[in-house]
């Protein structure tokens, strides 16, 4: 998005930013995905059209606090999105889950042998 955007409520100039999405792998930027959300056993939700996922940019009015979000593809706004890809975050979450399971299993074995 280029240029300034005025708040539709109080006409102040809005600030660019983003809203954090808390996951097991840490904080990430929110993304827009086409279609209806589909549950997934391992990752919470499936992302079937990964090539169509778009990062969400959120503007905030410093005067009244109004938030307005936009899903603008990288080719439209020229912003390079940093951070891990969705598949990397999913893999990290699965690996963290496996490590936690192994630790719990080890603790259970230690308690059982005493």
C-alpha positions in Angstrom: 0.0 0.0 0.0 1.4 3.3 -1.0 0.5 6.7 0.3 -1.5 7.6 3.5 -4.9 6.3 4.5 -7.3 8.4 6.5 -9.4 6.9 9.3 -13.0 6.5 8.2 -14.1 7.5 11.7 -12.1 10.5 12.6 -10.1 11.4 9.4 -6.7 11.1 11.1 -3.8 9.6 9.1 -3.4 5.9 9.9 -0.2 4.1 10.8 1.0 0.9 9.0 1.7 -2.1 11.1 0.8 -5.8 11.5 -1.0 -8.0 14.0 0.9 -10.9 15.6 -0.5 -14.4 15.3 0.6 -16.5 18.3 1.5 -20.1 17.3 3.4 -22.9 19.0 6.5 -21.9 17.0 6.3 -18.3 18.2 4.8 -15.1 16.9 4.1 -14.8 13.1 2.3 -12.3 10.9 -1.3 -13.0 10.2 -2.1 -14.4 6.7 -5.2 -14.4 4.6 -6.1 -17.8 2.9 -8.9 -18.4 0.4 -11.9 -20.6 1.1 -13.3 -22.0 4.3 -11.1 -23.1 7.2 -10.5 -26.9 7.3 -9.5 -28.5 10.5 -6.2 -30.4 10.7 -5.1 -32.9 13.4 -1.5 -31.8 13.4 -1.5 -28.1 12.6 -5.0 -26.8 13.7 -6.0 -25.7 10.2 -5.1 -26.9 6.7 -3.8 -24.4 4.1 -4.7 -26.1 0.8 -3.8 -23.2 -1.6 -0.4 -22.2 -0.1 0.5 -20.3 -3.3 -2.5 -18.0 -2.7 -1.8 -17.1 1.0 -1.4 -13.3 1.4 0.1 -11.5 4.5 -2.2 -9.2 6.3 -1.2 -5.5 6.8 -3.1 -3.7 9.5 -3.4 0.1 9.8 -4.2 1.8 13.1 -5.6 5.2 13.8 -3.4 6.8 16.4 -6.2 9.2 17.4 -9.2 6.8 17.9 -7.6 3.3 17.8 -9.6 2.0 14.8 -7.9 -0.9 13.0 -8.3 -1.6 9.3 -6.7 -4.7 7.8 -5.7 -5.4 4.2 -4.5 -8.5 2.4 -2.3 -7.1 -0.4 -0.1 -9.5 -2.4 3.6 -8.8 -2.4 3.5 -7.9 -6.1 1.0 -5.1 -5.3 2.8 -3.4 -2.4 6.4 -4.4 -2.9 6.8 -5.5 0.8 9.0 -8.5 1.4 7.5 -10.7 4.1 10.2 -12.0 6.4 10.0 -15.0 8.7 9.5 -18.7 8.3 7.2 -20.2 5.7 4.0 -21.9 6.8 5.4 -25.4 6.2 8.6 -24.5 8.2 6.4 -23.4 11.1 4.3 -26.5 10.9 7.4 -28.7 10.9 8.8 -26.8 13.9 5.6 -27.3 15.8 5.5 -31.0 15.0 9.1 -31.4 16.1 8.5 -29.5 19.3 5.5 -31.7 20.0 7.6 -34.8 19.5 10.3 -33.6 21.8 7.7 -32.8 24.5 6.2 -36.3 24.1 9.6 -37.9 24.4 10.4 -35.8 27.6 7.0 -36.8 29.1 7.6 -40.5 28.3 11.1 -40.3 29.9 9.6 -38.7 33.0 6.9 -41.3 33.2 9.6 -44.1 33.0 11.7 -42.5 35.7 8.7 -42.2 38.0 7.6 -45.8 37.3 11.0 -47.2 38.1 11.2 -45.7 41.6 
